[in-house]
């Protein structure tokens, strides 16, 4: 017994193949481009973390070299009751700050020195001469400072 020949089914219209247009790299980075990349990367990182029940903090730019590159860092973790991520640096600062003439609430405060705005980001008791860690807000560069100077800068910023 011979089978009848199959009828050709009309083919469904094919969806156009999506190709990504490769954008040529810029000659130099600009502050606006760095900030736009930071926002886009933070948005993407947040979306991925939320699919796993986690939260994201950070997205701070550091070591910005507008001719070549910059660094960006994210901190991903299990959210606490207030929605933040546990920070060992902040916890250590809160415990040790009174020993250096600071308040536990000074973590993250900003002050001006030498025309630059700095943020307090940590404390290291193993550096007795320069125990306070700060970062310059404009580019994220880290600095070590004497506790007495930081106390004085904070008092000046309150006035």
N, C-alpha and C positions, 0 to 999 in steps of 0.2 A: 504494500500500500504506500502510495506516494503522498507526501505532505504537500498541501497547497503552498505556493510561495508567499512569503510574508509581505504585507503591505508596508511601505516605508511610512513611518510616522513623521508628521511635520515637526521639525526641530523647534524647540522653544527659543525665542530670541535670547541671545546670550547677553548677559550684563557686561557693560564695558569694563575692561580690566582697569583697576585703579592703580595708577603708577604715581609714586611720589616724585615730585619734581625736586631734584637735588639742588639745594640752594648753595651757591658758591660762598665760601667762608668770607667774612668781612676782613678788610685789611687790618683794622684795629678794633679792639673792644671799646665801647663807650659806656659811661655810667648808666645811660638809659637802657642799653642792650643788656647789661649785666642785671639790672633790676627786673627787666621783663623776663629774662631767663629764670631768675630766682623765683618770681611769682608763678611762672608756668611749671617749674619743677616742684614747687611746694604744693601746687594744686594736684599734680600727678601723684606725688608721694602720699598726700593726704588720702586720695581716692584708693590707692593700693592698701594703705594701712587700715582704713575703715573696713575694707572687705574682710579683714582678719580680726576686727574688733579692737584694734590698737589706735593710738593717737600719735600725732607728730608735732614736734616743736622745733624751732630753729629756723633753718633756711637763711642763716646769716652768711654774708659774704666775708671772705678773709683773703689776705695776701693778693690783693687786686693789682695786677700788672696789665694795664690797658693795652700793651703791645702784644701780650702773649696769652695770659690765662688768669683765672681766679679760682679760689676754693670756695666751696659751699658745703655746709654740713647740716644734717638733719638728725634729730634724736627721736627714735621711735620707741614706744613703750606702752605698757599697760596703763590706762588712765586711772588716776586716783578719783576719789569722790568729787573733788573740785574740777576735774577735767584735765589737770596737769600731769606731767610725768615726774616721778620721783627723781630728784637731782642730788647725787651724793655731794657735789661741790657746794650746793646751797645748804645742805644739812651740816656739813663740816663748818661752813662759815658761821651759821647760826650758833653753833656750840662754841667756837673759838673767838668770835668777834669781841666779846667783852674783855678778853685777856689782852687785846690790842687797842682798847679804847674806842671800839666801834659798837654799834648796836646790831643785833641780829637782822633788823629790818633794813640795814644799809646795803644788803646784797642787792645788786641790780641798780643801785642809785647812780646817778651821773654827776659829774663835776667838771669844771673847766680848769685846765692848767696849760700854760704855754700857748694859749689860743686854741687848744684842741679840747673836744669834749670826750671824757673817758667814762667808762661804765665799770663798776666793781663786779668781778666775775669769780673771785675765789680768794682763798687764804691758804698759805702753806707755812706751817710753823717750823719746818725744816730750813727755812730761809730767814734767820732771825733779823738780818739787816733789811731785807726787802720782802716781807711776808705777804703783802697784799698784791693780788693779781688783778690787773685791769685790762681793758681793751679800748683802743681808740675807736670811737663810734663811726668815724668817717670811713675807715677801711678795715676794721676788725683786727688790727695788729695788736699783739699782746705786749704788756709792759709789767714790770715788777716795781713796786714802790714801797718806801718806808711807811709804816703805819701812821707815824706822827704827821707826815705830809698829807696823807689821805684824810685824816681827821681834820686837819686845818683846811683843806680844799672843800670838804663837805660843810664845814662851819661857814666858810665864805659864800658858798652857794645858797645857803639859807637866808642870807641877808638881802 
